[in-house]
């Protein structure tokens, strides 16, 4: 009787011993893994406490002010191209270009949609080649702000690569970004070959009807504010929209960015609009308006970029 009870008690003690030993061992392993993860994150700047890990910037009228006159001259050059190269009557240009810009994001995208054929490079060379780039001045304040930010920084513009490179060089910011998503990045698959359809869609007449019939033709050009264009850009650059802050001067681009999950900053306005998480009257106000961007465990040196950003980087076309 004694031996049986003793044996039962011993078996119970042995089971308890192994149970608690196992729990203790598991705790040690788990704690060890947690410590290793924390050490790895601290060493390589991957702490997840930071709300954002990427900043996505529009270029024109965002990184430099509208007062530079670049946008105005660009608009004039587009109208000249429509007259000189496409043969559109001058008295039709203003109304047509406004409708195209409003409905397609860019005049170029609209021209292609309604049936005009032209070489993309020739168009960009004409529209941007005559711009007064000397109006864009070096911005040492913005440069300092960008270099102090311990986050990924990427340009996202509807413009072509040549224009983007010239503007960034004039600003003195060519080495502040990981890469540039530009027209060529999003439109690699589109050719300049003439289509079989030579008929031009009358978009002015379409909207002049009391009740427009049918839908507008689609454009082959991929550009903001198309949500699919933004999603494609994020995929190409391997950007998580839920951890990215998108800086834009265009309200509709801001709202499109918001719809795909980006956090958004409207630049050039002092008050927020629907879809904007922040509003900056000037890009220089970043630190005052969004101080949390600098509240990171990571050091700026961990996210530095070597040399000037080249057109051939993986993010660019």
C-alpha positions, -999 to 999 in steps of 0.1 A, spaced: 0 0 0 28 23 9 47 16 -23 17 21 -45 8 56 -30 45 65 -31 47 55 -67 16 75 -77 30 106 -59 63 102 -76 47 98 -110 27 130 -104 58 148 -93 77 137 -124 48 148 -147 47 182 -129 84 185 -132 84 178 -169 54 201 -175 69 231 -158 103 224 -172 88 225 -207 70 257 -200 102 273 -186 122 262 -217 96 275 -241 96 309 -223 134 310 -225 133 303 -262 105 328 -269 122 356 -249 155 348 -267 138 352 -301 121 384 -290 155 398 -278 171 387 -311 144 404 -331 147 436 -311 185 436 -315 182 430 -353 156 459 -356 178 482 -336 209 473 -355 194 478 -390 168 505 -382 137 483 -387 118 493 -356 81 491 -364 70 518 -340 73 544 -368 40 551 -385 56 558 -419 84 541 -436 82 559 -470 76 594 -483 62 597 -519 66 631 -534 50 647 -565 75 670 -582 61 700 -601 45 727 -579 51 704 -549 89 705 -544 91 740 -559 65 767 -558 38 775 -584 53 810 -585 82 797 -605 60 800 -636 70 765 -648 34 753 -648 22 784 -667 49 780 -694 42 743 -697 5 750 -703 14 775 -730 38 750 -747 10 723 -747 -13 747 -764 14 755 -790 19 718 -796 -18 712 -802 -18 740 -828 15 736 -845 19 698 -844 -17 685 -843 -34 712 -864 -61 720 -838 -76 755 -845 -64 781 -820 -100 791 -811 -107 755 -799 -75 750 -778 -85 765 -745 -119 747 -741 -105 714 -755 -74 714 -733 -94 722 -702 -118 693 -709 -90 669 -716 -71 678 -684 -103 676 -663 -114 642 -676 -81 624 -682 -56 638 -657 -32 653 -683 -39 669 -717 -15 644 -733 -36 615 -720 -68 631 -732 -54 638 -767 -45 601 -771 -79 591 -758 -98 611 -784 -77 598 -812 -46 619 -818 -14 601 -826 20 615 -818 54 604 -806 56 606 -768 92 617 -767 86 644 -793 57 657 -773 77 658 -740 107 674 -758 84 701 -772 65 708 -740 94 706 -715 123 715 -738 115 752 -738 108 756 -701 126 783 -682 144 759 -658 165 787 -644 134 799 -626 138 768 -603 163 778 -577 185 756 -554 166 748 -522 190 743 -494 163 743 -467 144 715 -484 176 696 -490 184 697 -454 149 686 -444 150 657 -468 184 644 -458 175 646 -421 145 623 -427 153 586 -418 128 572 -443 126 561 -479 119 590 -503 106 585 -538 95 609 -565 62 601 -584 55 624 -613 34 623 -645 63 641 -663 90 624 -683 124 613 -670 144 642 -686 122 669 -671 123 652 -637 161 650 -637 165 686 -648 141 700 -622 157 680 -594 192 691 -605 181 728 -605 167 723 -570 199 706 -558 180 675 -547 192 649 -572 208 628 -545 180 631 -520 157 603 -534 159 566 -538 144 568 -573 118 584 -596 86 570 -609 79 589 -641 59 587 -674 83 561 -688 80 540 -657 42 536 -661 40 535 -698 66 511 -709 42 489 -729 27 517 -750 41 523 -784 38 554 -807 25 534 -836 -5 549 -854 -39 532 -847 -64 521 -873 -89 546 -860 -82 580 -875 -115 596 -864 -112 622 -836 -138 620 -809 -156 653 -804 -153 657 -767 -164 693 -768 -196 684 -786 -201 655 -762 -203 678 -732 -222 705 -751 -252 681 -755 -279 686 -729 -276 649 -721 -243 634 -733 -247 601 -751 -224 572 -744 -191 571 -724 -158 588 -730 -131 569 -749 -104 554 -727 -68 566 -729 -38 543 -733 -17 566 -711 -13 556 -675 -10 586 -652 -23 603 -620 -50 607 -608 -59 572 -621 -61 549 -591 -46 521 -612 -17 543 -620 -10 550 -584 -13 513 -575 11 504 -603 36 529 -590 34 515 -555 39 480 -568 69 489 -590 86 507 -560 76 480 -535 58 506 -514 32 498 -487 4 524 -490 -5 519 -453 29 531 -442 34 558 -468 29 596 -468 20 611 -502 29 648 -509 9 664 -537 -3 698 -548 -33 684 -568 -65 679 -548 -77 652 -571 -44 633 -569 -45 636 -531 -80 621 -531 -71 593 -555 -41 585 -533 -63 584 -502 -87 559 -520 -58 535 -525 -48 536 -489 -21 563 -488 -17 589 -460 -18 622 -478 -4 658 -476 -19 686 -497 10 710 -505 4 747 -513 -28 750 -492 -31 760 -456 -64 742 -450 -72 705 -455 -97 692 -480 -115 659 -481 -90 631 -486 -60 651 -471 -46 641 -437 -24 672 -436 -21 705 -454 12 724 -459 12 760 -473 48 754 -482 69 722 -484 93 738 -459 67 735 -432 70 697 -430 88 696 -397 63 719 -380 32 702 -394 44 666 -392 70 663 -365 64 626 -361 84 620 -392 115 627 -373 105 607 -342 121 575 -352 145 550 -336 164 549 -369 193 571 -377 196 592 -409 228 575 -418 210 541 -420 189 554 -449 215 574 -468 217 572 -506 251 569 -523 257 595 -550 232 611 -574 200 593 -583 204 579 -618 176 573 -644 186 537 -645 177 529 -609 153 500 -602 125 524 -594 129 544 -626 122 535 -662 
